[in-house]
Amino acid sequence: MTSFRDTEGDRGCLRFVLAVPLLLFTLLAAYFCWTALTIRPSGTWDEEAYGGITLSCALTVGAAAAGAGFQLLPTVRRVMPWWVVSPVLLLGLVAGLRWMNGG
């Protein structure tokens, strides 16, 4: 028979394993959000820069949606607290605002 202490140890290991994909989604979103914020068009004629900003913003929002979707899985919800998805959602929000205001 397993005790409560054994179950908590397994849950800690499962948290670590499930945190890896969420960390990867967050790092991916952070990279693309950084590129979206650092690309500066040379002028109104610079369509390539605007296209790069739009692409970076779209990839950031996609990675944020994937991270939020991962958090919605029942197995993940049981083990991970809800606030662990907040960094990737914040990055998605920043990229969405950048996309609307200048992409």
Secondary structure, 3 states (H helix, E strand, C coil): CCCHHHHHHHHHHHHHHHHHHHHHHHHHHHHHHHHHHHCCCCCCCCHHHHHHHHHHHHHHHHHHHHHHHHHCCHHHHHHCCHHHHHHHHHHHHHHHHHHHHHC
